[in-house]
Amino acid sequence: MADRTRADTPRSSPGVGVDARGVTPAVGKTLEIGIVVLFVGLVTTALLGGVVPDYRTAAGGEVADRVLVTVAQEVERTVPPSAREVSVRRTIDLPSTIAGSGYAVRVDGRTLVLDHPDPAIGGRVGLSLPPRVDRVAGRTEGGAETVVTVRKGGGGLVVELHNGGEP
């Protein structure tokens, strides 16, 4: 009778102790947390690695186009319809950054050019000015007060684009 054991006492299997059943919920929860952390990490990597930068570049391109069109319209509106003896000054409100970076708008002949550190953001737009405009020149930085001035020059009108503190 010595090798008999009671039927109501828990038996231990080889390698697992009697108290090992209490560890199973903790291991399960740890695995669940690990899977959730892995999923969140993969989704974040996918978004920040491809979708978000592409969207930011596309949105930056749209903002750059709007900035160029706004500056072109204001330059064209600043030139009076028929006067030759003028002195006009107009201020333009522009965003300080495009896609999180600074930018500049410069004049190249009778064309406005937006320069941005991201090569995918930028552009050019031609100016529609009357023939009495002799010269268009200047440059302005995003975030600065942008001013367009028109004055009489040697052979006609001179249109200048510059920052507010500059002449």
Backbone torsions as a table, in degrees:
resi	resn	phi	psi	omega
1	MET	NA	-7.2	-177.3
2	ALA	-70.9	-27.0	-179.7
3	ASP	-89.2	8.1	175.4
4	ARG	-89.1	143.8	175.2
5	THR	-124.0	160.0	179.6
6	ARG	-71.1	143.2	-178.0
7	ALA	-75.7	-23.0	-177.7
8	ASP	-89.9	-0.4	177.8
9	THR	-90.6	140.3	179.9
10	PRO	-67.6	139.3	177.5
11	ARG	-100.4	142.5	177.9
12	SER	-96.7	136.9	176.5
13	SER	-89.4	161.2	-177.1
14	PRO	-64.9	128.6	177.0
15	GLY	91.6	-20.5	-179.1
16	VAL	-119.6	125.6	-178.9
17	GLY	-79.7	171.1	-178.8
18	VAL	-63.0	-33.8	-176.4
19	ASP	-88.2	8.6	-177.1
20	ALA	-72.3	-18.6	-179.8
21	ARG	-64.4	-28.3	-179.7
22	GLY	-72.9	-15.3	-178.7
23	VAL	-83.0	-26.7	-174.7
24	THR	-57.5	-46.8	178.2
25	PRO	-62.7	-37.7	179.6
26	ALA	-65.8	-41.8	178.6
27	VAL	-66.0	-41.3	178.5
28	GLY	-61.7	-46.0	179.2
29	LYS	-64.8	-39.5	178.0
30	THR	-61.5	-42.1	177.1
31	LEU	-65.3	-40.7	178.0
32	GLU	-62.1	-44.8	178.6
33	ILE	-61.3	-42.6	178.5
34	GLY	-60.8	-41.1	179.5
35	ILE	-66.8	-41.8	179.1
36	VAL	-63.9	-45.2	179.5
37	VAL	-62.1	-41.5	177.8
38	LEU	-62.5	-43.6	179.6
39	PHE	-62.9	-47.6	179.7
40	VAL	-62.4	-40.6	178.1
41	GLY	-63.2	-42.3	179.1
42	LEU	-66.8	-42.5	179.2
43	VAL	-64.9	-43.6	179.1
44	THR	-62.2	-43.9	178.7
45	THR	-62.7	-42.1	179.4
46	ALA	-63.9	-42.5	-179.2
47	LEU	-69.2	-48.9	-176.7
48	LEU	-75.5	-19.7	179.6
49	GLY	-86.2	-20.8	-175.2
50	GLY	-143.1	-55.5	-170.8
51	VAL	-70.2	-49.9	-175.6
52	VAL	-66.1	-47.5	178.0
53	PRO	-62.1	-37.4	178.2
54	ASP	-64.0	-41.9	179.1
55	TYR	-65.9	-41.6	-178.8
56	ARG	-63.8	-39.6	178.0
57	THR	-66.7	-42.9	179.2
58	ALA	-63.5	-44.3	178.4
59	ALA	-65.2	-38.7	177.3
60	GLY	-62.9	-38.3	176.7
61	GLY	-63.3	-39.7	177.9
62	GLU	-66.1	-42.3	178.9
63	VAL	-65.2	-39.8	178.3
64	ALA	-61.3	-42.3	177.7
65	ASP	-61.5	-42.6	179.1
66	ARG	-64.4	-40.5	179.1
67	VAL	-62.2	-46.9	179.9
68	LEU	-61.2	-43.5	179.8
69	VAL	-65.4	-41.1	178.8
70	THR	-61.7	-47.9	-179.5
71	VAL	-63.5	-43.4	179.8
72	ALA	-61.0	-44.9	179.4
73	GLN	-61.8	-43.1	-178.9
74	GLU	-68.4	-38.0	176.8
75	VAL	-63.1	-45.8	-179.4
76	GLU	-65.4	-36.6	179.0
77	ARG	-72.7	-24.8	-178.1
78	THR	-71.3	-32.0	179.6
79	VAL	-73.1	120.0	-178.9
80	PRO	-67.9	153.7	-174.4
81	PRO	-59.6	-41.7	-173.2
82	SER	-138.9	-7.9	-175.2
83	ALA	-74.0	148.7	177.3
84	ARG	-111.9	-25.1	178.2
85	GLU	-103.8	93.6	-175.1
86	VAL	-135.2	161.8	169.4
87	SER	-149.7	100.8	-174.5
88	VAL	-122.7	142.9	178.0
89	ARG	-137.1	129.8	-179.3
90	ARG	-135.4	136.1	178.7
91	THR	-100.5	141.2	-179.3
92	ILE	-121.1	133.1	175.1
93	ASP	-91.8	122.4	179.8
94	LEU	-127.7	154.1	176.7
95	PRO	-66.3	150.3	-177.9
96	SER	-75.4	-30.7	178.1
97	THR	-137.8	160.3	172.0
98	ILE	-126.9	123.6	-178.4
99	ALA	55.0	36.6	174.8
100	GLY	80.9	5.2	-179.4
101	SER	-128.5	154.2	176.4
102	GLY	-71.2	162.4	-178.9
103	TYR	-149.9	171.8	176.8
104	ALA	-139.0	148.5	172.8
105	VAL	-116.0	125.2	-179.0
106	ARG	-128.4	162.2	179.8
107	VAL	-101.2	134.8	175.8
108	ASP	-129.6	93.0	-175.2
109	GLY	71.5	-115.8	174.8
110	ARG	-113.2	34.7	-179.4
111	THR	-129.4	139.4	172.4
112	LEU	-95.1	137.3	-179.3
113	VAL	-125.3	130.8	175.8
114	LEU	-100.7	120.0	178.1
115	ASP	-102.1	129.8	-178.4
116	HIS	-138.7	147.8	178.8
117	PRO	-60.0	-31.5	177.8
118	ASP	-83.9	118.6	-177.2
119	PRO	-63.9	-19.0	179.0
120	ALA	-79.7	-12.3	-179.3
121	ILE	-112.5	129.0	-179.7
122	GLY	153.7	-167.0	177.1
123	GLY	157.9	178.2	-180.0
124	ARG	-138.2	146.1	174.7
125	VAL	-144.7	133.8	179.2
126	GLY	-79.7	148.9	178.9
127	LEU	-98.3	138.4	176.6
128	SER	-103.2	94.8	-176.1
129	LEU	-120.7	150.6	179.1
130	PRO	-67.0	159.8	-177.9
131	PRO	-63.7	-21.5	-179.6
132	ARG	-72.6	-8.0	173.7
133	VAL	-78.6	116.2	-175.1
134	ASP	-82.2	-39.7	-172.6
135	ARG	-151.3	143.5	173.5
136	VAL	-124.8	130.4	-176.7
137	ALA	-149.0	166.0	170.9
138	GLY	123.3	178.6	-177.3
139	ARG	-161.0	147.1	176.3
140	THR	-141.9	151.3	179.3
141	GLU	-99.4	146.2	174.6
142	GLY	-63.8	140.4	179.2
143	GLY	94.1	-23.4	176.9
144	ALA	-86.1	159.8	174.6
145	GLU	-68.0	122.1	-177.7
146	THR	-97.8	130.7	-176.8
147	VAL	-127.8	137.9	172.4
148	VAL	-112.4	128.3	176.5
149	THR	-122.3	145.5	174.9
150	VAL	-126.2	130.4	179.1
151	ARG	-144.6	165.5	178.1
152	LYS	-76.0	132.3	176.3
153	GLY	-113.3	-166.4	-178.3
154	GLY	-61.0	-53.6	-176.3
155	GLY	-107.8	-3.8	-177.7
156	GLY	177.7	-150.1	-179.9
157	LEU	-88.6	147.5	176.7
158	VAL	-117.4	123.4	178.9
159	VAL	-106.4	128.4	-179.9
160	GLU	-127.0	138.4	176.6
161	LEU	-112.3	125.0	-178.8
162	HIS	-156.3	171.5	175.5
163	ASN	-73.8	155.0	-174.2
164	GLY	-57.5	-35.8	-177.7
165	GLY	-79.5	-12.7	-177.9
166	GLU	-90.0	157.7	178.4
167	PRO	-74.7	NA	NA
